[in-house]
Amino acid sequence: MESGCPVQHWGVDIRVNGERVLTIESNCLSGIDNIADYADTVRECAHHLLAFIGDGVAEPQDTMELDPTPNKPMVSASQIAAECGLPF
């Protein structure tokens, strides 16, 4: 991909044991019915993405909460899609 080209579309797939469990794209958000079973894996993937490119926040990394609270309520992919006006 040529550097400096405008981004027209982006996408990220999360696979577990070779099977796609979640797809997030600029115009799409979809996951398997039991995506909650893979919540820890999805969070780990998100942490890896941030570790790869950084989070763009000027704060030192050690002051940020990287691990979610264990009993924090989860938001489903369908809720996110509805809030963003995306089909799910």
ABEGO torsion letter per residue (X at the ends): XBBGBBBABBBBBBBBGGBBABBBBAABBBBBAAAAAAAAAAAAAAAAAAAAAEAGBABBAAABBABBBAABBBBBAAAAAAAAGBBX
